[in-house]
Amino acid sequence: MRTKRKTNPRINKLIKDLKGIARENSAPIWRDIAKRLEKPRRNYATVNLSKINRYSCANDTILVPGKVLSAGTLENPITVAALGFSKKAFEKITEPAEGKVKSKGRCISIEVLAKDNPKGTGVKIIT
């Protein structure tokens, strides 16, 4: 039986890169994320900000193998890496907190996180 490849070239490249990073750095977290992304898209995680807020502390790095949605608020400055962000979720994560000049957090792609942290230390996966 033939294996089906995904039609999105970004996802195919990401899966290949994550497997390579996992092999080179002995980091099983990237192998796990690659396996999750190989599954059908309907099985990708969709996570609301309220869930991210519940399971994160200040300055955490959160990884969502899917899309981040905007229901809820964030109370801590965190870095969120995901395949995609809704427009409202992106605004809520990066907007400055009330009365503060510094922004709440950062939104980055999984590719950037894997490049910046090849060992995968200190990363929480939320599905």
C-alpha positions as CSV (number, residue, x, y, z in Angstrom):
1,M,0.0,0.0,0.0
2,R,1.3,3.4,-0.9
3,T,1.8,6.0,1.7
4,K,0.0,9.3,1.1
5,R,2.0,12.5,1.2
6,K,0.5,15.7,2.4
7,T,-0.2,18.2,-0.4
8,N,1.0,21.2,1.6
9,P,4.8,21.6,0.9
10,R,5.3,23.6,4.1
11,I,4.0,20.7,6.2
12,N,6.1,18.1,4.3
13,K,9.3,20.2,4.7
14,L,8.5,20.8,8.4
15,I,8.0,17.1,9.1
16,K,11.3,16.3,7.3
17,D,13.2,19.0,9.2
18,L,11.8,18.0,12.6
19,K,12.8,14.3,12.0
20,G,16.3,15.5,11.1
21,I,16.6,17.7,14.1
22,A,15.4,14.9,16.4
23,R,18.0,12.5,14.9
24,E,20.9,15.0,15.1
25,N,20.2,16.2,18.6
26,S,18.7,13.1,20.2
27,A,15.6,15.2,21.0
28,P,12.5,12.9,20.9
29,I,10.1,15.9,21.3
30,W,10.7,16.9,17.6
31,R,10.1,13.3,16.5
32,D,6.8,13.3,18.5
33,I,5.6,16.5,16.8
34,A,6.6,15.2,13.4
35,K,4.4,12.1,14.0
36,R,1.5,14.2,15.1
37,L,1.8,16.3,11.9
38,E,1.9,13.2,9.7
39,K,-1.7,12.4,10.8
40,P,-4.7,13.8,9.0
41,R,-5.3,17.6,9.4
42,R,-8.7,17.0,11.0
43,N,-6.7,15.5,13.9
44,Y,-4.5,18.6,14.5
45,A,-4.9,20.3,17.8
46,T,-7.0,23.5,18.2
47,V,-6.2,25.1,21.5
48,N,-7.9,28.2,23.0
49,L,-5.9,30.8,24.9
50,S,-7.7,29.9,28.1
51,K,-6.2,26.4,28.1
52,I,-2.7,27.8,27.4
53,N,-3.1,30.2,30.3
54,R,-4.3,27.4,32.6
55,Y,-1.2,25.2,31.9
56,S,1.5,27.9,31.6
57,C,3.6,30.1,33.9
58,A,5.5,33.3,33.2
59,N,8.2,33.0,30.5
60,D,7.2,29.5,29.4
61,T,7.5,28.2,25.9
62,I,4.3,26.5,24.6
63,L,4.1,24.3,21.5
64,V,0.7,23.7,19.8
65,P,0.9,21.2,16.9
66,G,-2.1,22.9,15.3
67,K,-3.9,26.2,15.6
68,V,-4.3,28.6,18.5
69,L,-7.7,30.2,18.9
70,S,-8.7,33.3,20.7
71,A,-11.2,32.2,23.4
72,G,-9.8,33.4,26.8
73,T,-7.0,35.7,27.9
74,L,-3.4,35.4,28.9
75,E,-2.1,36.6,32.2
76,N,1.6,35.8,31.8
77,P,4.2,36.7,29.1
78,I,4.9,33.5,27.2
79,T,6.2,32.3,23.8
80,V,3.7,30.3,21.8
81,A,4.8,28.2,18.8
82,A,2.1,26.8,16.5
83,L,1.3,25.9,12.9
84,G,-1.2,28.8,12.8
85,F,-2.9,31.5,14.9
86,S,-6.2,33.1,14.5
87,K,-6.0,36.8,14.0
88,K,-7.6,37.6,17.4
89,A,-5.3,35.1,19.2
90,F,-2.2,36.6,17.6
91,E,-3.4,40.1,18.8
92,K,-4.2,38.9,22.3
93,I,-0.8,37.2,22.7
94,T,1.3,40.1,21.4
95,E,-0.6,43.0,22.7
96,P,0.9,44.9,25.7
97,A,-0.7,44.1,29.0
98,E,-2.8,46.9,30.6
99,G,-0.6,49.6,32.1
100,K,2.6,48.0,30.9
101,V,4.9,48.9,28.0
102,K,6.3,45.4,27.5
103,S,4.3,43.0,25.3
104,K,2.6,39.9,26.8
105,G,4.3,37.3,24.6
106,R,5.6,36.2,21.3
107,C,4.0,34.2,18.5
108,I,6.4,32.1,16.4
109,S,6.2,29.2,14.0
110,I,7.3,25.6,14.9
111,E,10.1,26.0,12.4
112,V,11.6,28.9,14.3
113,L,11.3,27.2,17.6
114,A,13.0,24.0,16.4
115,K,15.8,26.1,15.0
116,D,16.2,28.2,18.2
117,N,15.9,25.2,20.6
118,P,17.1,22.1,18.8
119,K,17.3,20.1,22.0
120,G,13.6,21.0,22.8
121,T,14.4,21.8,26.5
122,G,11.7,23.7,28.5
123,V,9.0,23.3,25.8
124,K,5.5,22.3,26.9
125,I,3.2,20.6,24.3
126,I,-0.4,21.5,24.6
127,T,-3.0,19.6,22.6
